[in-house]
C-alpha cells in the first residue's frame, strides 16, 4: 500500500510543480489553521515521540511562516514579527539534533525547502523595516534545511 502511495505521489509531483507558485501559495493561504488548530498542532509536536517531532515541528514552522507572510501582507507587522519569533524558536528545536533520530526525514526536508522558498517570496514583498526580521528567520530556516538535507543523504 505504501509503495502505491509513493508511486502516486511521484507521479503527481511533476504536475504539482508545474502549477504557478502563486496558485499554490493562494491555496496554502486559504487552508491556514485557526488559533485552536494551531495550538493543537503545537501540542501534538511537543508531546510527540522524538522520532516524529522533527517532521511535526517542520510542519509547524511551515504553517506559521505562511501565517506570518499573510499577516505581513495584511499590514499587521507586529503580529507577523511575533509569529516569526515563534518560527525561529521552533526552527531551533529542529536544529537541536532532532533530525538524526527522525521518521519522515525526507518529508521534513522537502517541507522546509518549500517553507524557505515561501519566506523568500515574502521577503521580496516586504517593506524595508520588515526585512531584517525576515532575513534573520530565512537564514535560520536555510541552515535547518541544509542540516535536514545532510541527514537525508546520510540515510
N, C-alpha and C positions, 0 to 999 in steps of 0.2 A: 504494500500500500504506500509506504514512504517513497519507494522508488518511482511509483506512478506520479505522486505529488511533485517530486523533484523534477521529473521529466516534464510535467505540465508547466511547472514554474520556469524551467529553462526555455520551453517553447514560447511562453508568454512574455518573458523578459525583453526580448528584442521589440516586441510590439509595444510594451510599456515605455521603453526607452525612445521609441520613435515619436511619441506624442510630444508636443512642445512643452517645455518646462512650465510655462505659465498655466497651462491647463492642469498639469499635475499639482502645481502649487495651489491653485484655486480649490481643487478637490481636497487637499490636505487641510486647508484653512476651514473649509466647511465642516470638517469632521473633528474639530478640536473639542476635547472633553470639557465638560462643565467643572466647576470647582470641586464638587463631590467626587466625580470620576477621577479627577487629578489626584485628590487625596487618597483614593483607593489604590491608584497606581503607585503612589509614593509608599504607602503602607505595604503593599504587596512586594515591592522591591526591597524594602527594609527587612521584611520577615522571610524573604525567600531563602532557599538553600543557597549556599555560597556559589555553587556551580551555575545557578540561574541568575544571580544578581547582576553579572556583567551585562547580559542582554537586557534585563529589565531596567537597569539604570540607563543604558543606552537609549532604550525606548522612551524613558522619562526625559532624557536630555533632548531627544528629537522633538517630542511634543512641546516641551517648554520653550525650545528655540522657535518653533512655529508660533507659539503664543507671543513670545517677545517680539518677533517680527511684525505680527499683526498689531500688537499694542503700539509699537513704534510708528508703523504706517498710519495708525489712527490718531497719532499725536499724543499718546499717553506715555511720554518719555520716562517719567518717574516709575511707573508700573513696569515698563519694559526693562529698565535698569534693575529693578528688584528681581524680576524674573531671570534676567541674565546672571545675576549673582547666584541664584539657585542653580542655574545651569552649570556655572563654574564649580559649585560645591559638589554636584553630582558627577561632574567630569573628574573631579579629584578622586572620588570614590572608585571610579572605573580605573583611574590611573594607578591606584594603590594596589596593584598586582592582583586584581580580581581576574584578569584575563588569563592567567596561567592555569587556572582550575575552572574552566568555563565550558558549559554547553552552548551551543548555538553561536560559537565564536565568529564564524563567517557571517552569520546574520547580523551580529552586533557590528562587525567591521563595515558591512555594506550600509547599514543604517547610519553609522557615524559618518561615513563618506557623504551620504546624502544630506545629513544634518549640517556638516561643514559647508557643503555647497550652497545650501539654502541660506545659511548665515552670511556667506559671502555675497549672495544676491541682496540680502537686506543691507549689508554694509554699503553697497553701491547706491542704494536708495536713501541712505541715512543722511541727516544733516551733519554738519561738521562737529557740532557739540556731542553728538551721539556716537561718533566714530571710535573714540578711544575705548569705550566700554565694549563695543562690538569687536574691535580689533583684538583686544585682550582675550575675549572669550573665544574668538576664532583661532587665535594662536594656541590656546589650550586644547580646543577640540581637535585641531590638526595634530597636535602632539599625541593625544589619546588615540586618534585614528592611526597614526604611524605605529604606535605600540600594538594596537589590535591587529594591524596588518602583519607586523612582525610575528605575532603569536600565531596567526593563521598559517604563515609559511613554515613555522616550526612544526606544526602538527601535520 
